[in-house]
Amino acid sequence: ECISDVIQDQRHVLQATINEGLHQAHMANEILAPIVLPHSVASSAPQCLSLFVD
């Protein structure tokens, strides 16, 4: 097995791991957002929005 094949395999594994991690984070956000956001957004939204607009 040549080096480039090994590197390709590693990249596929890494990509799959990253995708799985992103999926897990997304699922956590779906669950946590309704609980956490109402409190934090109420206080921090104006500052955040003004930062993005600038």
Biopython code that builds the backbone (N, CA, C, O; Angstrom):
import numpy as np
from Bio.PDB.StructureBuilder import StructureBuilder

atoms = [
    (1, "GLU", "N", (0.860, -1.197, 0.000)),
    (1, "GLU", "CA", (0.000, 0.000, 0.000)),
    (1, "GLU", "C", (0.893, 1.242, 0.000)),
    (1, "GLU", "O", (1.773, 1.381, 0.849)),
    (2, "CYS", "N", (0.664, 2.131, -0.943)),
    (2, "CYS", "CA", (1.549, 3.285, -1.054)),
    (2, "CYS", "C", (1.119, 4.389, -0.091)),
    (2, "CYS", "O", (0.009, 4.386, 0.440)),
    (3, "ILE", "N", (2.032, 5.324, 0.113)),
    (3, "ILE", "CA", (1.817, 6.370, 1.122)),
    (3, "ILE", "C", (0.562, 7.177, 0.813)),
    (3, "ILE", "O", (-0.215, 7.482, 1.718)),
    (4, "SER", "N", (0.357, 7.524, -0.444)),
    (4, "SER", "CA", (-0.778, 8.389, -0.778)),
    (4, "SER", "C", (-2.104, 7.712, -0.441)),
    (4, "SER", "O", (-3.055, 8.379, -0.036)),
    (5, "ASP", "N", (-2.172, 6.389, -0.605)),
    (5, "ASP", "CA", (-3.397, 5.672, -0.232)),
    (5, "ASP", "C", (-3.648, 5.790, 1.268)),
    (5, "ASP", "O", (-4.779, 6.007, 1.705)),
    (6, "VAL", "N", (-2.583, 5.645, 2.046)),
    (6, "VAL", "CA", (-2.717, 5.745, 3.499)),
    (6, "VAL", "C", (-3.197, 7.138, 3.876)),
    (6, "VAL", "O", (-4.075, 7.289, 4.726)),
    (7, "ILE", "N", (-2.621, 8.153, 3.243)),
    (7, "ILE", "CA", (-3.014, 9.534, 3.546)),
    (7, "ILE", "C", (-4.480, 9.744, 3.186)),
    (7, "ILE", "O", (-5.226, 10.354, 3.951)),
    (8, "GLN", "N", (-4.896, 9.240, 2.022)),
    (8, "GLN", "CA", (-6.302, 9.363, 1.625)),
    (8, "GLN", "C", (-7.213, 8.719, 2.665)),
    (8, "GLN", "O", (-8.228, 9.296, 3.054)),
    (9, "ASP", "N", (-6.844, 7.521, 3.112)),
    (9, "ASP", "CA", (-7.649, 6.832, 4.123)),
    (9, "ASP", "C", (-7.735, 7.672, 5.390)),
    (9, "ASP", "O", (-8.811, 7.829, 5.966)),
    (10, "GLN", "N", (-6.600, 8.212, 5.821)),
    (10, "GLN", "CA", (-6.596, 9.028, 7.033)),
    (10, "GLN", "C", (-7.504, 10.233, 6.867)),
    (10, "GLN", "O", (-8.224, 10.604, 7.794)),
    (11, "ARG", "N", (-7.474, 10.845, 5.694)),
    (11, "ARG", "CA", (-8.302, 12.028, 5.463)),
    (11, "ARG", "C", (-9.781, 11.668, 5.510)),
    (11, "ARG", "O", (-10.595, 12.419, 6.048)),
    (12, "HIS", "N", (-10.124, 10.511, 4.943)),
    (12, "HIS", "CA", (-11.527, 10.091, 4.987)),
    (12, "HIS", "C", (-11.970, 9.858, 6.428)),
    (12, "HIS", "O", (-13.062, 10.263, 6.825)),
    (13, "VAL", "N", (-11.115, 9.202, 7.203)),
    (13, "VAL", "CA", (-11.446, 8.929, 8.604)),
    (13, "VAL", "C", (-11.593, 10.240, 9.358)),
    (13, "VAL", "O", (-12.532, 10.417, 10.135)),
    (14, "LEU", "N", (-10.660, 11.160, 9.126)),
    (14, "LEU", "CA", (-10.704, 12.449, 9.812)),
    (14, "LEU", "C", (-11.972, 13.204, 9.446)),
    (14, "LEU", "O", (-12.639, 13.771, 10.311)),
    (15, "GLN", "N", (-12.302, 13.208, 8.151)),
    (15, "GLN", "CA", (-13.503, 13.915, 7.702)),
    (15, "GLN", "C", (-14.751, 13.319, 8.342)),
    (15, "GLN", "O", (-15.641, 14.045, 8.782)),
    (16, "ALA", "N", (-14.807, 11.994, 8.389)),
    (16, "ALA", "CA", (-15.959, 11.333, 9.001)),
    (16, "ALA", "C", (-16.049, 11.683, 10.480)),
    (16, "ALA", "O", (-17.140, 11.898, 11.009)),
    (17, "THR", "N", (-14.899, 11.741, 11.145)),
    (17, "THR", "CA", (-14.881, 12.076, 12.571)),
    (17, "THR", "C", (-15.366, 13.496, 12.782)),
    (17, "THR", "O", (-16.153, 13.763, 13.690)),
    (18, "ILE", "N", (-14.894, 14.413, 11.940)),
    (18, "ILE", "CA", (-15.308, 15.813, 12.049)),
    (18, "ILE", "C", (-16.807, 15.934, 11.801)),
    (18, "ILE", "O", (-17.515, 16.612, 12.545)),
    (19, "ASN", "N", (-17.286, 15.270, 10.748)),
    (19, "ASN", "CA", (-18.719, 15.332, 10.435)),
    (19, "ASN", "C", (-19.547, 14.809, 11.599)),
    (19, "ASN", "O", (-20.573, 15.387, 11.956)),
    (20, "GLU", "N", (-19.086, 13.705, 12.188)),
    (20, "GLU", "CA", (-19.810, 13.133, 13.326)),
    (20, "GLU", "C", (-19.804, 14.113, 14.494)),
    (20, "GLU", "O", (-20.818, 14.284, 15.171)),
    (21, "GLY", "N", (-18.664, 14.757, 14.730)),
    (21, "GLY", "CA", (-18.579, 15.734, 15.810)),
    (21, "GLY", "C", (-19.511, 16.905, 15.572)),
    (21, "GLY", "O", (-20.183, 17.368, 16.493)),
    (22, "LEU", "N", (-19.554, 17.388, 14.328)),
    (22, "LEU", "CA", (-20.453, 18.494, 14.002)),
    (22, "LEU", "C", (-21.903, 18.076, 14.196)),
    (22, "LEU", "O", (-22.726, 18.844, 14.693)),
    (23, "HIS", "N", (-22.199, 16.843, 13.794)),
    (23, "HIS", "CA", (-23.567, 16.346, 13.955)),
    (23, "HIS", "C", (-23.937, 16.293, 15.436)),
    (23, "HIS", "O", (-25.030, 16.707, 15.823)),
    (24, "GLN", "N", (-23.022, 15.782, 16.260)),
    (24, "GLN", "CA", (-23.276, 15.708, 17.700)),
    (24, "GLN", "C", (-23.492, 17.105, 18.265)),
    (24, "GLN", "O", (-24.403, 17.320, 19.065)),
    (25, "ALA", "N", (-22.654, 18.061, 17.848)),
    (25, "ALA", "CA", (-22.782, 19.429, 18.346)),
    (25, "ALA", "C", (-24.114, 20.024, 17.916)),
    (25, "ALA", "O", (-24.771, 20.725, 18.685)),
    (26, "HIS", "N", (-24.508, 19.736, 16.669)),
    (26, "HIS", "CA", (-25.780, 20.251, 16.165)),
    (26, "HIS", "C", (-26.938, 19.681, 16.978)),
    (26, "HIS", "O", (-27.859, 20.407, 17.353)),
    (27, "MET", "N", (-26.886, 18.388, 17.245)),
    (27, "MET", "CA", (-27.939, 17.758, 18.039)),
    (27, "MET", "C", (-27.989, 18.381, 19.433)),
    (27, "MET", "O", (-29.069, 18.635, 19.967)),
    (28, "ALA", "N", (-26.819, 18.625, 20.018)),
    (28, "ALA", "CA", (-26.769, 19.241, 21.344)),
    (28, "ALA", "C", (-27.386, 20.632, 21.295)),
    (28, "ALA", "O", (-28.124, 21.027, 22.198)),
    (29, "ASN", "N", (-27.076, 21.373, 20.229)),
    (29, "ASN", "CA", (-27.654, 22.711, 20.086)),
    (29, "ASN", "C", (-29.170, 22.639, 19.975)),
    (29, "ASN", "O", (-29.883, 23.439, 20.580)),
    (30, "GLU", "N", (-29.659, 21.672, 19.196)),
    (30, "GLU", "CA", (-31.106, 21.520, 19.039)),
    (30, "GLU", "C", (-31.774, 21.298, 20.397)),
    (30, "GLU", "O", (-32.871, 21.794, 20.653)),
    (31, "ILE", "N", (-31.094, 20.549, 21.256)),
    (31, "ILE", "CA", (-31.670, 20.219, 22.563)),
    (31, "ILE", "C", (-31.492, 21.376, 23.542)),
    (31, "ILE", "O", (-32.412, 21.726, 24.281)),
    (32, "LEU", "N", (-30.289, 21.967, 23.538)),
    (32, "LEU", "CA", (-29.961, 22.972, 24.549)),
    (32, "LEU", "C", (-30.500, 24.348, 24.208)),
    (32, "LEU", "O", (-30.845, 25.118, 25.104)),
    (33, "ALA", "N", (-30.577, 24.670, 22.916)),
    (33, "ALA", "CA", (-30.955, 26.027, 22.518)),
    (33, "ALA", "C", (-32.249, 26.496, 23.179)),
    (33, "ALA", "O", (-32.270, 27.587, 23.749)),
    (34, "PRO", "N", (-33.329, 25.715, 23.127)),
    (34, "PRO", "CA", (-34.581, 26.202, 23.735)),
    (34, "PRO", "C", (-34.446, 26.464, 25.230)),
    (34, "PRO", "O", (-35.177, 27.281, 25.791)),
    (35, "ILE", "N", (-33.504, 25.765, 25.878)),
    (35, "ILE", "CA", (-33.334, 25.921, 27.327)),
    (35, "ILE", "C", (-32.461, 27.130, 27.630)),
    (35, "ILE", "O", (-32.777, 27.938, 28.503)),
    (36, "VAL", "N", (-31.354, 27.243, 26.892)),
    (36, "VAL", "CA", (-30.325, 28.234, 27.219)),
    (36, "VAL", "C", (-30.624, 29.583, 26.580)),
    (36, "VAL", "O", (-30.449, 30.624, 27.213)),
    (37, "LEU", "N", (-31.075, 29.568, 25.326)),
    (37, "LEU", "CA", (-31.147, 30.814, 24.562)),
    (37, "LEU", "C", (-32.052, 31.883, 25.164)),
    (37, "LEU", "O", (-31.642, 33.042, 25.224)),
    (38, "PRO", "N", (-33.255, 31.554, 25.610)),
    (38, "PRO", "CA", (-34.121, 32.650, 26.084)),
    (38, "PRO", "C", (-33.450, 33.529, 27.128)),
    (38, "PRO", "O", (-33.690, 34.736, 27.166)),
    (39, "HIS", "N", (-32.606, 32.937, 27.981)),
    (39, "HIS", "CA", (-31.961, 33.711, 29.034)),
    (39, "HIS", "C", (-30.809, 34.537, 28.475)),
    (39, "HIS", "O", (-30.698, 35.729, 28.762)),
    (40, "SER", "N", (-29.947, 33.900, 27.670)),
    (40, "SER", "CA", (-28.744, 34.591, 27.215)),
    (40, "SER", "C", (-29.059, 35.584, 26.105)),
    (40, "SER", "O", (-28.483, 36.672, 26.067)),
    (41, "VAL", "N", (-29.968, 35.222, 25.201)),
    (41, "VAL", "CA", (-30.282, 36.108, 24.082)),
    (41, "VAL", "C", (-30.936, 37.389, 24.577)),
    (41, "VAL", "O", (-30.656, 38.472, 24.063)),
    (42, "ALA", "N", (-31.794, 37.269, 25.559)),
    (42, "ALA", "CA", (-32.507, 38.438, 26.060)),
    (42, "ALA", "C", (-31.530, 39.518, 26.502)),
    (42, "ALA", "O", (-31.809, 40.707, 26.348)),
    (43, "SER", "N", (-30.382, 39.114, 27.053)),
    (43, "SER", "CA", (-29.440, 40.092, 27.579)),
    (43, "SER", "C", (-28.372, 40.477, 26.569)),
    (43, "SER", "O", (-27.896, 41.612, 26.592)),
    (44, "SER", "N", (-27.970, 39.544, 25.660)),
    (44, "SER", "CA", (-26.792, 39.781, 24.834)),
    (44, "SER", "C", (-27.107, 40.051, 23.368)),
    (44, "SER", "O", (-26.215, 40.454, 22.621)),
    (45, "ALA", "N", (-28.345, 39.843, 22.934)),
    (45, "ALA", "CA", (-28.652, 39.971, 21.512)),
    (45, "ALA", "C", (-28.314, 41.355, 20.957)),
    (45, "ALA", "O", (-27.684, 41.431, 19.902)),
    (46, "PRO", "N", (-28.697, 42.445, 21.607)),
    (46, "PRO", "CA", (-28.421, 43.758, 21.006)),
    (46, "PRO", "C", (-26.941, 43.979, 20.725)),
    (46, "PRO", "O", (-26.587, 44.459, 19.648)),
    (47, "GLN", "N", (-26.065, 43.638, 21.675)),
    (47, "GLN", "CA", (-24.641, 43.822, 21.455)),
    (47, "GLN", "C", (-24.147, 42.956, 20.298)),
    (47, "GLN", "O", (-23.394, 43.425, 19.445)),
    (48, "CYS", "N", (-24.572, 41.696, 20.271)),
    (48, "CYS", "CA", (-24.128, 40.785, 19.226)),
    (48, "CYS", "C", (-24.557, 41.298, 17.856)),
    (48, "CYS", "O", (-23.760, 41.317, 16.918)),
    (49, "LEU", "N", (-25.809, 41.710, 17.743)),
    (49, "LEU", "CA", (-26.322, 42.156, 16.452)),
    (49, "LEU", "C", (-25.584, 43.400, 15.985)),
    (49, "LEU", "O", (-25.261, 43.521, 14.803)),
    (50, "SER", "N", (-25.316, 44.322, 16.896)),
    (50, "SER", "CA", (-24.623, 45.545, 16.488)),
    (50, "SER", "C", (-23.205, 45.219, 16.034)),
    (50, "SER", "O", (-22.687, 45.862, 15.122)),
    (51, "LEU", "N", (-22.570, 44.225, 16.661)),
    (51, "LEU", "CA", (-21.232, 43.825, 16.237)),
    (51, "LEU", "C", (-21.270, 43.293, 14.812)),
    (51, "LEU", "O", (-20.427, 43.656, 13.991)),
    (52, "PHE", "N", (-22.247, 42.432, 14.512)),
    (52, "PHE", "CA", (-22.325, 41.856, 13.177)),
    (52, "PHE", "C", (-22.632, 42.928, 12.133)),
    (52, "PHE", "O", (-22.103, 42.880, 11.022)),
    (53, "VAL", "N", (-23.470, 43.880, 12.475)),
    (53, "VAL", "CA", (-23.845, 44.916, 11.511)),
    (53, "VAL", "C", (-22.645, 45.776, 11.155)),
    (53, "VAL", "O", (-22.439, 46.119, 9.991)),
    (54, "ASP", "N", (-21.847, 46.124, 12.172)),
    (54, "ASP", "CA", (-20.654, 46.918, 11.904)),
    (54, "ASP", "C", (-19.706, 46.116, 11.027)),
    (54, "ASP", "O", (-18.630, 46.600, 10.677)),
]
sb = StructureBuilder()
sb.init_structure("model")
sb.init_model(0)
sb.init_chain("A")
sb.init_seg("    ")
for serial, (resi, resn, name, xyz) in enumerate(atoms, 1):
    if name == "N":
        sb.init_residue(resn, " ", resi, " ")
    sb.init_atom(name, np.array(xyz, "f"), 0.0, 1.0, " ", f" {name:<3s}", serial, name[0])
structure = sb.get_structure()
